[in-house]
Amino acid sequence: MKLLGISSRINHPEFGKGVITNVTAKHYWVTFIDKGLETIDLDSDFDVIEAAEDDVDTVSFYEVEKSLRDILKKWSDASEVITIADKWKGGKLIMQPGDENLKASELPIDKFFHKITMVRDRLRVMEQKINSSNLEAQEKIDLQQYITRSYGSLTSFNVLFKLKTQQFKGQSSK
């Protein structure tokens, strides 16, 4: 059996016509016209419409998609998926005024968490724009220190994050 390469076109008896978008040791990843992305065994029963045999080592759709995500994350305000810690899911934030005659305000904690992560994402974008700007080196350093202190001010909210790697980090004490 000759291994088909990425961009080969096939006709599968169950899924119909599709294009191979990735090849692993055991499977073809095929995007079918009617069924979307499916994985099928290398030795599955299908007809080859057009073989692309030399393209097995080319970049897969997954790798292209991952690269695009990384670029967007670096150069835009597109954000990664940030998950709230399980213990806070469905909870609410209650803000009780000191004056007992005033009504407390409630906010779903998920909504509050989203706002906090958006602040962080926007700080990251600002940081990238500062670093790629035409400002003098000292001006960049000064602005970077403000951003670092802002991150430090937000560390109080780290308790909300599920993953420690996604938490706020302020200035280290090195």
FIKOLZA-1660 file (N, C-alpha, C; in steps of 0.1 Angstrom, whole numbers, plus 5000, padded with zeros to 4 digits):
% residues 174
   i   px   py   pz ch aa at
   1 5008 4988 5000  A  M  N
   1 5000 5000 5000  A  M CA
   1 5009 5012 5000  A  M  C
   2 5006 5021 4990  A  K  N
   2 5014 5033 4989  A  K CA
   2 5007 5044 4998  A  K  C
   3 5014 5051 5006  A  L  N
   3 5009 5062 5014  A  L CA
   3 5005 5074 5006  A  L  C
   4 4993 5079 5008  A  L  N
   4 4988 5091 5001  A  L CA
   4 4993 5103 5008  A  L  C
   5 4996 5114 5001  A  G  N
   5 5000 5126 5007  A  G CA
   5 4989 5136 5010  A  G  C
   6 4993 5146 5017  A  I  N
   6 4983 5157 5020  A  I CA
   6 4979 5163 5007  A  I  C
   7 4966 5166 5006  A  S  N
   7 4960 5172 4994  A  S CA
   7 4955 5161 4984  A  S  C
   8 4957 5149 4988  A  S  N
   8 4951 5138 4979  A  S CA
   8 4936 5138 4980  A  S  C
   9 4929 5135 4969  A  R  N
   9 4915 5135 4970  A  R CA
   9 4910 5121 4969  A  R  C
  10 4900 5118 4977  A  I  N
  10 4895 5104 4978  A  I CA
  10 4879 5104 4978  A  I  C
  11 4874 5093 4975  A  N  N
  11 4859 5090 4976  A  N CA
  11 4857 5079 4986  A  N  C
  12 4852 5081 4997  A  H  N
  12 4849 5071 5008  A  H CA
  12 4835 5066 5007  A  H  C
  13 4833 5053 5008  A  P  N
  13 4819 5048 5007  A  P CA
  13 4809 5053 5017  A  P  C
  14 4814 5057 5029  A  E  N
  14 4805 5062 5039  A  E CA
  14 4804 5077 5040  A  E  C
  15 4816 5084 5038  A  F  N
  15 4817 5098 5040  A  F CA
  15 4816 5106 5027  A  F  C
  16 4818 5100 5016  A  G  N
  16 4818 5107 5003  A  G CA
  16 4832 5112 4999  A  G  C
  17 4831 5123 4991  A  K  N
  17 4844 5129 4986  A  K CA
  17 4851 5138 4997  A  K  C
  18 4864 5137 4997  A  G  N
  18 4871 5145 5007  A  G CA
  18 4886 5147 5003  A  G  C
  19 4893 5155 5010  A  V  N
  19 4907 5158 5008  A  V CA
  19 4915 5155 5020  A  V  C
  20 4926 5148 5019  A  I  N
  20 4935 5145 5030  A  I CA
  20 4942 5157 5035  A  I  C
  21 4940 5161 5048  A  T  N
  21 4946 5173 5053  A  T CA
  21 4958 5170 5063  A  T  C
  22 4959 5157 5067  A  N  N
  22 4970 5153 5076  A  N CA
  22 4972 5138 5075  A  N  C
  23 4984 5134 5077  A  V  N
  23 4987 5119 5077  A  V CA
  23 4995 5116 5090  A  V  C
  24 4990 5106 5097  A  T  N
  24 4997 5102 5109  A  T CA
  24 5002 5088 5106  A  T  C
  25 5008 5081 5116  A  A  N
  25 5013 5068 5115  A  A CA
  25 5002 5058 5112  A  A  C
  26 4990 5061 5117  A  K  N
  26 4979 5051 5116  A  K CA
  26 4966 5056 5108  A  K  C
  27 4966 5070 5107  A  H  N
  27 4953 5076 5101  A  H CA
  27 4956 5086 5091  A  H  C
  28 4945 5088 5082  A  Y  N
  28 4944 5100 5074  A  Y CA
  28 4934 5109 5081  A  Y  C
  29 4937 5122 5081  A  W  N
  29 4927 5131 5085  A  W CA
  29 4921 5137 5072  A  W  C
  30 4908 5135 5070  A  V  N
  30 4902 5138 5057  A  V CA
  30 4891 5148 5060  A  V  C
  31 4891 5159 5052  A  T  N
  31 4880 5168 5053  A  T CA
  31 4870 5165 5042  A  T  C
  32 4859 5160 5046  A  F  N
  32 4849 5155 5036  A  F CA
  32 4839 5167 5033  A  F  C
  33 4834 5167 5020  A  I  N
  33 4825 5178 5016  A  I CA
  33 4813 5178 5025  A  I  C
  34 4807 5167 5027  A  D  N
  34 4794 5167 5034  A  D CA
  34 4795 5164 5049  A  D  C
  35 4806 5157 5053  A  K  N
  35 4807 5153 5067  A  K CA
  35 4817 5160 5076  A  K  C
  36 4825 5169 5070  A  G  N
  36 4835 5176 5077  A  G CA
  36 4847 5168 5080  A  G  C
  37 4855 5171 5090  A  L  N
  37 4867 5164 5093  A  L CA
  37 4865 5151 5100  A  L  C
  38 4871 5140 5094  A  E  N
  38 4870 5127 5100  A  E CA
  38 4884 5121 5099  A  E  C
  39 4887 5112 5108  A  T  N
  39 4899 5104 5107  A  T CA
  39 4895 5090 5103  A  T  C
  40 4903 5085 5093  A  I  N
  40 4901 5071 5088  A  I CA
  40 4914 5064 5089  A  I  C
  41 4913 5051 5090  A  D  N
  41 4925 5042 5090  A  D CA
  41 4932 5043 5077  A  D  C
  42 4945 5041 5077  A  L  N
  42 4953 5042 5065  A  L CA
  42 4948 5031 5055  A  L  C
  43 4944 5019 5060  A  D  N
  43 4940 5008 5052  A  D CA
  43 4925 5008 5049  A  D  C
  44 4918 5019 5052  A  S  N
  44 4903 5020 5050  A  S CA
  44 4900 5017 5035  A  S  C
  45 4888 5013 5033  A  D  N
  45 4883 5011 5019  A  D CA
  45 4878 5025 5013  A  D  C
  46 4885 5029 5003  A  F  N
  46 4881 5042 4996  A  F CA
  46 4888 5042 4982  A  F  C
  47 4882 5050 4973  A  D  N
  47 4888 5051 4960  A  D CA
  47 4896 5064 4960  A  D  C
  48 4908 5063 4953  A  V  N
  48 4916 5075 4952  A  V CA
  48 4912 5082 4939  A  V  C
  49 4908 5095 4941  A  I  N
  49 4904 5103 4929  A  I CA
  49 4917 5109 4923  A  I  C
  50 4925 5115 4932  A  E  N
  50 4938 5121 4928  A  E CA
  50 4948 5120 4939  A  E  C
  51 4959 5113 4936  A  A  N
  51 4969 5111 4946  A  A CA
  51 4980 5122 4946  A  A  C
  52 4984 5126 4958  A  A  N
  52 4995 5135 4960  A  A CA
  52 5005 5128 4968  A  A  C
  53 5014 5120 4962  A  E  N
  53 5022 5111 4969  A  E CA
  53 5035 5117 4975  A  E  C
  54 5039 5129 4970  A  D  N
  54 5051 5135 4975  A  D CA
  54 5049 5145 4986  A  D  C
  55 5037 5146 4990  A  D  N
  55 5034 5157 5000  A  D CA
  55 5032 5152 5014  A  D  C
  56 5036 5140 5017  A  V  N
  56 5034 5135 5031  A  V CA
  56 5042 5143 5041  A  V  C
  57 5053 5148 5038  A  D  N
  57 5061 5155 5048  A  D CA
  57 5058 5170 5048  A  D  C
  58 5048 5175 5041  A  T  N
  58 5045 5189 5041  A  T CA
  58 5038 5192 5054  A  T  C
  59 5035 5205 5056  A  V  N
  59 5029 5210 5068  A  V CA
  59 5014 5206 5068  A  V  C
  60 5010 5201 5079  A  S  N
  60 4996 5197 5080  A  S CA
  60 4987 5209 5083  A  S  C
  61 4974 5207 5081  A  F  N
  61 4964 5217 5084  A  F CA
  61 4965 5221 5099  A  F  C
  62 4967 5211 5107  A  Y  N
  62 4968 5214 5122  A  Y CA
  62 4979 5223 5125  A  Y  C
  63 4991 5221 5118  A  E  N
  63 5003 5229 5121  A  E CA
  63 5000 5243 5115  A  E  C
  64 4994 5245 5104  A  V  N
  64 4991 5258 5098  A  V CA
  64 4981 5265 5108  A  V  C
  65 4971 5258 5113  A  E  N
  65 4961 5264 5122  A  E CA
  65 4968 5268 5135  A  E  C
  66 4977 5260 5140  A  K  N
  66 4984 5263 5152  A  K CA
  66 4993 5276 5150  A  K  C
  67 5000 5276 5139  A  S  N
  67 5009 5288 5136  A  S CA
  67 5000 5300 5135  A  S  C
  68 4989 5299 5128  A  L  N
  68 4980 5311 5127  A  L CA
  68 4975 5316 5141  A  L  C
  69 4971 5306 5149  A  R  N
  69 4967 5310 5163  A  R CA
  69 4978 5317 5170  A  R  C
  70 4991 5312 5169  A  D  N
  70 5002 5318 5176  A  D CA
  70 5005 5332 5171  A  D  C
  71 5004 5334 5158  A  I  N
  71 5006 5347 5152  A  I CA
  71 4995 5357 5157  A  I  C
  72 4982 5352 5156  A  L  N
  72 4971 5361 5161  A  L CA
  72 4973 5364 5176  A  L  C
  73 4977 5355 5184  A  K  N
  73 4979 5357 5198  A  K CA
  73 4990 5367 5200  A  K  C
  74 5000 5367 5192  A  K  N
  74 5011 5376 5194  A  K CA
  74 5008 5390 5189  A  K  C
  75 5001 5391 5178  A  W  N
  75 5000 5404 5172  A  W CA
  75 4986 5410 5172  A  W  C
  76 4976 5404 5178  A  S  N
  76 4963 5410 5179  A  S CA
  76 4957 5408 5193  A  S  C
  77 4945 5412 5194  A  D  N
  77 4939 5411 5207  A  D CA
  77 4931 5398 5208  A  D  C
  78 4933 5388 5199  A  A  N
  78 4927 5375 5200  A  A CA
  78 4933 5368 5212  A  A  C
  79 4925 5362 5220  A  S  N
  79 4930 5356 5232  A  S CA
  79 4929 5341 5232  A  S  C
  80 4937 5335 5241  A  E  N
  80 4936 5321 5243  A  E CA
  80 4924 5318 5252  A  E  C
  81 4921 5305 5252  A  V  N
  81 4910 5301 5261  A  V CA
  81 4915 5301 5275  A  V  C
  82 4909 5309 5283  A  I  N
  82 4912 5309 5298  A  I CA
  82 4901 5303 5305  A  I  C
  83 4904 5294 5314  A  T  N
  83 4893 5287 5321  A  T CA
  83 4893 5291 5336  A  T  C
  84 4881 5294 5341  A  I  N
  84 4880 5297 5355  A  I CA
  84 4881 5284 5363  A  I  C
  85 4886 5285 5375  A  A  N
  85 4888 5273 5384  A  A CA
  85 4874 5267 5386  A  A  C
  86 4873 5254 5387  A  D  N
  86 4861 5247 5388  A  D CA
  86 4852 5251 5400  A  D  C
  87 4859 5255 5411  A  K  N
  87 4851 5258 5423  A  K CA
  87 4843 5271 5422  A  K  C
  88 4847 5280 5412  A  W  N
  88 4840 5292 5410  A  W CA
  88 4829 5292 5399  A  W  C
  89 4829 5281 5391  A  K  N
  89 4819 5280 5380  A  K CA
  89 4805 5281 5386  A  K  C
  90 4797 5290 5380  A  G  N
  90 4783 5292 5384  A  G CA
  90 4782 5301 5396  A  G  C
  91 4793 5305 5402  A  G  N
  91 4792 5314 5414  A  G CA
  91 4788 5328 5411  A  G  C
  92 4788 5336 5421  A  K  N
  92 4785 5350 5419  A  K CA
  92 4793 5359 5428  A  K  C
  93 4796 5371 5423  A  L  N
  93 4804 5380 5431  A  L CA
  93 4793 5390 5437  A  L  C
  94 4794 5391 5450  A  I  N
  94 4785 5400 5457  A  I CA
  94 4792 5412 5463  A  I  C
  95 4788 5424 5459  A  M  N
  95 4795 5436 5464  A  M CA
  95 4785 5442 5474  A  M  C
  96 4789 5442 5487  A  Q  N
  96 4780 5447 5497  A  Q CA
  96 4785 5461 5501  A  Q  C
  97 4777 5471 5500  A  P  N
  97 4781 5485 5504  A  P CA
  97 4782 5486 5519  A  P  C
  98 4790 5495 5524  A  G  N
  98 4792 5497 5538  A  G CA
  98 4779 5503 5544  A  G  C
  99 4771 5510 5537  A  D  N
  99 4759 5515 5541  A  D CA
  99 4748 5505 5540  A  D  C
 100 4742 5500 5552  A  E  N
 100 4733 5490 5552  A  E CA
 100 4719 5493 5545  A  E  C
 101 4717 5506 5543  A  N  N
 101 4705 5511 5536  A  N CA
 101 4706 5509 5521  A  N  C
 102 4718 5506 5516  A  L  N
 102 4719 5504 5502  A  L CA
 102 4719 5490 5498  A  L  C
 103 4714 5487 5486  A  K  N
 103 4713 5473 5481  A  K CA
 103 4727 5468 5476  A  K  C
 104 4729 5455 5479  A  A  N
 104 4741 5449 5474  A  A CA
 104 4740 5447 5459  A  A  C
 105 4751 5445 5452  A  S  N
 105 4751 5443 5438  A  S CA
 105 4757 5429 5435  A  S  C
 106 4751 5421 5426  A  E  N
 106 4756 5408 5423  A  E CA
 106 4760 5407 5408  A  E  C
 107 4770 5399 5406  A  L  N
 107 4775 5398 5392  A  L CA
 107 4779 5383 5391  A  L  C
 108 4775 5376 5380  A  P  N
 108 4780 5362 5378  A  P CA
 108 4795 5363 5378  A  P  C
 109 4801 5354 5385  A  I  N
 109 4816 5354 5386  A  I CA
 109 4823 5351 5373  A  I  C
 110 4816 5343 5365  A  D  N
 110 4821 5340 5351  A  D CA
 110 4822 5353 5343  A  D  C
 111 4813 5361 5344  A  K  N
 111 4813 5374 5337  A  K CA
 111 4824 5383 5342  A  K  C
 112 4826 5383 5355  A  F  N
 112 4837 5391 5362  A  F CA
 112 4850 5386 5357  A  F  C
 113 4851 5372 5357  A  F  N
 113 4864 5366 5353  A  F CA
 113 4867 5369 5338  A  F  C
 114 4857 5369 5330  A  H  N
 114 4859 5373 5316  A  H CA
 114 4864 5387 5315  A  H  C
 115 4859 5396 5323  A  K  N
 115 4864 5410 5322  A  K CA
 115 4878 5412 5327  A  K  C
 116 4882 5404 5337  A  I  N
 116 4895 5404 5342  A  I CA
 116 4905 5399 5331  A  I  C
 117 4901 5388 5325  A  T  N
 117 4910 5382 5315  A  T CA
 117 4911 5392 5302  A  T  C
 118 4900 5399 5300  A  M  N
 118 4901 5409 5289  A  M CA
 118 4911 5420 5292  A  M  C
 119 4911 5424 5305  A  V  N
 119 4920 5435 5309  A  V CA
 119 4935 5430 5307  A  V  C
 120 4937 5417 5310  A  R  N
 120 4950 5411 5309  A  R CA
 120 4954 5410 5294  A  R  C
 121 4945 5406 5285  A  D  N
 121 4947 5405 5271  A  D CA
 121 4951 5419 5265  A  D  C
 122 4944 5429 5270  A  R  N
 122 4946 5442 5264  A  R CA
 122 4959 5448 5269  A  R  C
 123 4963 5444 5281  A  L  N
 123 4976 5448 5286  A  L CA
 123 4987 5442 5278  A  L  C
 124 4985 5429 5274  A  R  N
 124 4995 5422 5266  A  R CA
 124 4996 5429 5252  A  R  C
 125 4985 5432 5246  A  V  N
 125 4985 5439 5233  A  V CA
 125 4993 5452 5234  A  V  C
 126 4989 5460 5245  A  M  N
 126 4996 5473 5247  A  M CA
 126 5011 5470 5249  A  M  C
 127 5015 5460 5256  A  E  N
 127 5029 5457 5258  A  E CA
 127 5036 5454 5244  A  E  C
 128 5029 5446 5236  A  Q  N
 128 5035 5443 5223  A  Q CA
 128 5036 5456 5214  A  Q  C
 129 5026 5464 5215  A  K  N
 129 5026 5476 5206  A  K CA
 129 5037 5486 5211  A  K  C
 130 5039 5486 5224  A  I  N
 130 5050 5495 5230  A  I CA
 130 5064 5489 5225  A  I  C
 131 5065 5476 5226  A  N  N
 131 5078 5470 5223  A  N CA
 131 5081 5471 5208  A  N  C
 132 5071 5472 5199  A  S  N
 132 5074 5473 5185  A  S CA
 132 5073 5487 5180  A  S  C
 133 5071 5496 5189  A  S  N
 133 5070 5510 5185  A  S CA
 133 5083 5517 5183  A  S  C
 134 5082 5530 5178  A  N  N
 134 5095 5537 5176  A  N CA
 134 5099 5546 5188  A  N  C
 135 5094 5542 5199  A  L  N
 135 5098 5550 5211  A  L CA
 135 5112 5547 5215  A  L  C
 136 5118 5557 5222  A  E  N
 136 5132 5555 5227  A  E CA
 136 5132 5543 5237  A  E  C
 137 5144 5537 5238  A  A  N
 137 5145 5525 5247  A  A CA
 137 5141 5528 5261  A  A  C
 138 5145 5540 5266  A  Q  N
 138 5141 5543 5280  A  Q CA
 138 5126 5545 5282  A  Q  C
 139 5120 5551 5272  A  E  N
 139 5105 5553 5272  A  E CA
 139 5098 5539 5272  A  E  C
 140 5103 5530 5264  A  K  N
 140 5098 5516 5264  A  K CA
 140 5099 5510 5278  A  K  C
 141 5111 5511 5284  A  I  N
 141 5113 5505 5297  A  I CA
 141 5104 5511 5307  A  I  C
 142 5102 5525 5307  A  D  N
 142 5093 5531 5316  A  D CA
 142 5079 5526 5315  A  D  C
 143 5074 5525 5302  A  L  N
 143 5060 5521 5300  A  L CA
 143 5059 5506 5304  A  L  C
 144 5069 5498 5301  A  Q  N
 144 5069 5484 5305  A  Q CA
 144 5068 5482 5320  A  Q  C
 145 5074 5491 5328  A  Q  N
 145 5073 5490 5342  A  Q CA
 145 5059 5493 5347  A  Q  C
 146 5052 5502 5340  A  Y  N
 146 5038 5504 5344  A  Y CA
 146 5029 5492 5341  A  Y  C
 147 5032 5486 5330  A  I  N
 147 5024 5474 5327  A  I CA
 147 5027 5463 5337  A  I  C
 148 5040 5461 5340  A  T  N
 148 5044 5450 5350  A  T CA
 148 5037 5453 5363  A  T  C
 149 5037 5466 5368  A  R  N
 149 5030 5469 5380  A  R CA
 149 5015 5467 5379  A  R  C
 150 5009 5469 5367  A  S  N
 150 4995 5466 5365  A  S CA
 150 4992 5451 5367  A  S  C
 151 5001 5443 5361  A  Y  N
 151 5000 5428 5363  A  Y CA
 151 5000 5425 5378  A  Y  C
 152 5010 5431 5385  A  G  N
 152 5011 5429 5399  A  G CA
 152 4999 5432 5407  A  G  C
 153 4992 5443 5403  A  S  N
 153 4980 5447 5410  A  S CA
 153 4969 5437 5407  A  S  C
 154 4969 5430 5396  A  L  N
 154 4959 5421 5393  A  L CA
 154 4961 5407 5399  A  L  C
 155 4972 5404 5406  A  T  N
 155 4975 5391 5411  A  T CA
 155 4965 5386 5421  A  T  C
 156 4958 5396 5427  A  S  N
 156 4948 5392 5437  A  S CA
 156 4937 5383 5431  A  S  C
 157 4935 5384 5418  A  F  N
 157 4925 5376 5411  A  F CA
 157 4930 5363 5406  A  F  C
 158 4943 5359 5409  A  N  N
 158 4948 5346 5405  A  N CA
 158 4940 5334 5410  A  N  C
 159 4934 5336 5421  A  V  N
 159 4926 5325 5427  A  V CA
 159 4915 5320 5418  A  V  C
 160 4911 5329 5408  A  L  N
 160 4900 5325 5399  A  L CA
 160 4905 5316 5388  A  L  C
 161 4918 5316 5385  A  F  N
 161 4923 5309 5373  A  F CA
 161 4924 5294 5376  A  F  C
 162 4920 5286 5366  A  K  N
 162 4922 5271 5368  A  K CA
 162 4936 5267 5366  A  K  C
 163 4943 5273 5356  A  L  N
 163 4957 5269 5353  A  L CA
 163 4966 5280 5359  A  L  C
 164 4976 5276 5366  A  K  N
 164 4986 5285 5372  A  K CA
 164 4994 5292 5362  A  K  C
 165 4996 5286 5350  A  T  N
 165 5004 5292 5339  A  T CA
 165 4997 5304 5333  A  T  C
 166 4984 5305 5335  A  Q  N
 166 4976 5316 5330  A  Q CA
 166 4974 5328 5340  A  Q  C
 167 4979 5326 5352  A  Q  N
 167 4977 5336 5362  A  Q CA
 167 4986 5349 5359  A  Q  C
 168 4982 5360 5366  A  F  N
 168 4989 5372 5365  A  F CA
 168 5003 5371 5372  A  F  C
 169 5013 5377 5367  A  K  N
 169 5026 5377 5373  A  K CA
 169 5031 5392 5374  A  K  C
 170 5034 5396 5386  A  G  N
 170 5039 5410 5387  A  G CA
 170 5055 5409 5386  A  G  C
 171 5061 5420 5391  A  Q  N
 171 5075 5421 5391  A  Q CA
 171 5081 5411 5401  A  Q  C
 172 5091 5403 5396  A  S  N
 172 5098 5394 5406  A  S CA
 172 5107 5401 5415  A  S  C
 173 5110 5395 5426  A  S  N
 173 5118 5401 5436  A  S CA
 173 5132 5396 5435  A  S  C
 174 5138 5395 5423  A  K  N
 174 5151 5390 5421  A  K CA
 174 5161 5402 5422  A  K  C
% end
